[in-house]
Amino acid sequence: METFFVFKVSYCTFAPIMREKILNNATELFLNYGFKSITMDDISNHIGISKKTIYQHFENKTTLVEAVSLHVFNTISCGINDICSTKKDPIEEIFDIKQFVMEHLKDEKSSPQYQLQKYYPKISNTLKKKQFEVMQECVKENLIRGMENGLYRSNINIDFISRIYFNSMVSLKDQELFPLNNFSMNALMEYFLEYHLRGICTEKGILTLNKFIKKQS
C-alpha cells in the first residue's frame, strides 16, 4: 500500500511536467511544419516517448491541436498585454506587437491559422472569437491613445476601424487570396500596417510613421 501511494504521488507530480513537455514540443512542430503534416508518430519520435504516453494526456490529435492552439493564443495574448501596458508611442506599439506575434508564430511559415481553418474549422472558429475579443480591446485602446496624442485623426470611428483591422488581419492569412509564393507573411503584415496607419494618421502621425519606417529600413 505504501509503495502504491509513493508511486501515485510521483506520477501526479510527473504528469503535469510530461503534459507540458508534450505541449511545448507539439507546438514547435506544428508551427514549423503545419497542423496537417505532423502526426502523433512524429511528435512521439521528436520527444523520444511512446504514443501511448501522449494519449495518456491528450485523447487524440484533435485534442492536442486544440490544446496547442489555446496555448499559443494565451502566450501571445499575455505578450500583447505586456506590450500595451508600457503605453509607448501608439504607432511603434503596433509594429512591436506585429514583431512579437511573428516571432511566436515562427513567421507563420506553416500558415497555422489557415491550416486550422481548413482542417480544424471548429477549433478555428473558437479561436477566432477569442482573438477578436483580445484584438478589439487592444486596437481600440491604441486608437484612443493615438487620437489623444494627435497622431490619429479625431473623426475616425473607433468601432468600425477596429473591426476592419481584425478582418484584414484574418484575410492576410488566406493563402488563396495572398499566396505565400507571391507574398511572405512578414511583408504582408508590413504592407497592411502602413496601409492602415496612413488611412488614420494626422500630418503629425504621418511624420512619426515615416521616421519609424526609415529607422526600420
C-alpha positions in Angstrom: 0.0 0.0 0.0 2.8 2.4 0.9 4.6 1.6 -2.4 1.4 2.3 -4.3 1.0 5.6 -2.5 4.5 6.7 -3.4 4.0 5.7 -7.0 0.7 7.6 -7.2 2.3 10.8 -5.7 5.3 10.5 -8.1 3.0 10.1 -11.1 0.8 13.0 -10.1 3.9 15.2 -9.8 5.3 13.9 -13.1 2.1 14.1 -15.1 1.9 17.9 -15.5 5.6 18.1 -16.4 5.1 15.5 -19.1 2.0 17.1 -20.4 3.8 20.5 -20.7 6.7 18.8 -22.4 4.4 17.2 -25.0 2.5 20.5 -25.4 5.7 22.5 -26.0 7.2 20.1 -28.4 4.0 19.7 -30.4 3.7 23.5 -30.6 7.2 23.7 -32.1 6.5 21.0 -34.6 3.0 22.3 -35.6 4.2 25.9 -36.1 7.3 24.8 -38.1 5.7 22.2 -40.3 1.9 22.6 -40.0 -1.0 21.0 -38.2 -1.8 18.7 -41.1 1.6 17.2 -41.9 2.7 16.5 -38.3 1.5 13.1 -37.0 1.4 11.7 -33.5 4.2 9.4 -34.5 6.3 12.5 -35.5 5.6 14.0 -32.1 6.5 10.9 -30.1 9.7 10.4 -32.1 10.7 14.0 -31.6 10.2 13.8 -27.8 11.5 10.3 -27.5 8.4 8.8 -25.8 5.7 6.4 -26.9 2.4 7.4 -28.4 0.8 5.7 -25.5 2.3 8.3 -23.2 0.9 11.1 -25.4 -2.5 9.6 -25.4 -2.5 9.5 -21.6 -2.5 13.3 -21.7 -4.3 14.0 -25.0 -7.1 11.8 -26.2 -6.3 12.3 -29.9 -4.6 14.6 -32.3 -7.6 17.0 -32.4 -7.4 17.4 -28.7 -3.7 18.1 -28.9 -4.2 20.6 -31.8 -6.8 22.4 -29.7 -4.5 22.5 -26.6 -1.6 23.8 -28.8 -3.9 26.5 -30.3 -5.0 27.7 -26.9 -1.5 27.6 -25.5 -0.2 29.7 -28.4 -3.2 32.1 -28.1 -2.6 32.6 -24.3 1.1 33.1 -24.8 0.6 35.7 -27.5 -2.3 37.4 -25.6 -0.1 37.8 -22.5 2.7 39.2 -24.6 0.4 41.7 -26.3 -0.9 42.8 -22.9 2.7 43.4 -21.7 3.5 45.5 -24.8 0.3 47.5 -24.4 0.9 48.1 -20.7 4.1 50.1 -21.5 1.9 52.8 -23.1 4.6 53.6 -25.7 4.0 55.6 -28.9 0.8 54.0 -30.5 2.5 53.7 -33.9 5.6 52.0 -32.5 3.3 49.8 -30.4 1.5 48.4 -33.5 4.8 47.3 -35.1 6.1 45.9 -31.8 3.0 43.7 -31.5 3.4 42.6 -35.1 7.1 41.6 -34.4 6.2 39.7 -31.2 3.4 37.8 -32.9 5.5 36.9 -35.9 8.3 35.6 -33.7 6.0 33.4 -31.7 4.3 32.0 -34.8 7.6 31.2 -36.4 7.0 33.9 -39.1 3.8 31.9 -39.9 5.8 29.8 -42.4 3.4 26.8 -41.8 0.3 29.1 -42.1 -1.1 27.9 -38.8 -4.3 29.9 -38.9 -5.1 28.9 -42.5 -4.5 25.2 -41.7 -6.7 25.4 -38.6 -9.5 26.9 -40.7 -9.1 24.3 -43.4 -8.6 21.1 -41.3 -10.0 22.0 -37.9 -12.8 24.5 -38.5 -14.4 24.1 -35.1 -11.2 24.9 -33.3 -10.5 27.7 -35.7 -13.9 29.3 -35.0 -13.5 29.1 -31.3 -10.0 30.7 -31.6 -11.2 33.4 -33.9 -13.8 34.6 -31.3 -11.1 34.7 -28.6 -8.7 36.6 -31.0 -11.4 39.1 -31.8 -12.0 39.9 -28.2 -8.3 40.5 -27.4 -7.6 42.4 -30.6 -10.7 44.6 -30.3 -9.6 45.8 -26.8 -6.0 46.3 -27.9 -6.8 48.1 -31.1 -9.5 50.4 -29.6 -7.1 51.4 -26.8 -4.4 52.1 -29.4 -6.8 54.2 -31.4 -7.9 56.2 -28.4 -4.3 57.0 -27.3 -3.3 57.9 -30.9 -6.2 60.3 -31.1 -5.3 61.8 -27.7 -1.7 62.3 -28.9 -2.7 63.9 -32.1 -1.3 61.0 -34.2 -4.6 59.7 -35.4 -7.5 61.8 -36.9 -10.1 62.8 -34.3 -13.0 61.9 -36.5 -12.4 58.2 -37.1 -15.0 55.7 -36.0 -13.1 53.5 -33.4 -15.5 50.5 -33.5 -15.5 50.5 -37.3 -11.7 50.8 -37.7 -11.1 48.1 -35.0 -13.4 45.6 -36.8 -11.8 46.4 -40.2 -8.4 45.9 -38.7 -9.3 42.5 -37.3 -10.9 41.2 -40.5 -8.0 42.5 -42.6 -5.5 40.6 -40.4 -7.6 37.4 -40.8 -7.7 37.9 -44.6 -3.9 38.3 -44.8 -3.7 34.6 -43.8 -5.9 33.4 -46.6 -3.5 31.7 -49.0 -6.0 31.7 -51.8 -6.1 35.5 -51.6 -2.5 36.0 -50.7 -0.4 33.0 -52.0 2.8 32.6 -50.0 4.7 32.1 -53.3 3.9 35.8 -54.1 3.9 37.3 -50.6 5.8 36.5 -47.4 3.7 36.9 -44.3 6.1 39.4 -42.8 5.9 41.5 -46.0 2.1 41.3 -46.0 1.9 42.5 -42.4 4.3 45.4 -43.1 2.2 46.4 -46.1 -1.1 46.3 -44.2 0.2 48.1 -41.1 1.5 51.0 -43.2 -1.8 51.0 -45.2 -3.8 51.0 -42.0 -1.8 53.8 -40.4 -1.7 56.1 -43.5 -5.5 55.9 -43.5 -6.0 57.1 -40.0 -2.9 59.3 -39.2 -2.8 63.1 -39.0 0.1 65.0 -40.5 1.9 64.6 -37.2 1.2 60.9 -37.3 2.4 60.5 -40.9 5.7 62.3 -39.9 6.1 59.9 -37.0 5.3 56.9 -39.2 7.8 57.9 -41.9 10.5 58.4 -39.3 9.8 54.9 -37.8 9.8 53.2 -41.2 13.0 55.0 -42.2 14.6 53.8 -38.9 13.5 50.3 -39.5 14.8 50.1 -43.1 
